[in-house]
Amino acid sequence: MTTGEDNLDTLYSRKQVLLSQLRDNLKKQDEILSYYDGDNSVQLTLENENLTKELQKLDLQIEGMENQGISPKPETLESIKTVLLECLDLEPRVLKKMLVVKEMFREELNQFSVKRQLKQYLSREK
């Protein structure tokens, strides 16, 4: 195995770690949103955005090495594909739950706003 192949394997190992972290965060987020906890979900969303940025940088490095003719091991690709598919399965579920929580918060905010306006109106009437 050449140094280029070693480096590519290292990059792919790092990619697998990042994807696993992303998958784990999506699982946590899915569970958290089941309890309608939007605050903690937002923290995980920000963390996931950082992981995604790291993955994009890593993909550029991998692409550069593969353009030089260096190929990864097939089992490495299969392992990454499995984790990636799990992430792709979780992401729409999380997004759907986030939209539900967002709508709940919007309704609460509207109710609060209406109550405040009503109080102001009633205080002027006295």
Number of C-alpha atoms within 10 A of each C-alpha: 5 8 8 15 17 13 15 22 17 13 18 21 15 15 20 21 14 19 23 17 17 26 22 16 19 25 18 16 26 22 15 18 23 14 9 18 14 21 11 13 22 13 11 18 17 11 14 20 12 13 16 15 11 14 18 13 11 17 15 11 14 22 14 13 18 15 10 10 11 16 14 18 11 8 9 13 12 11 13 18 14 13 19 17 12 18 20 13 13 18 17 12 15 22 15 13 19 21 13 15 19 14 12 14 14 12 12 12 12 12 12 12 12 12 12 12 12 12 12 11 11 10 9 8 7 5
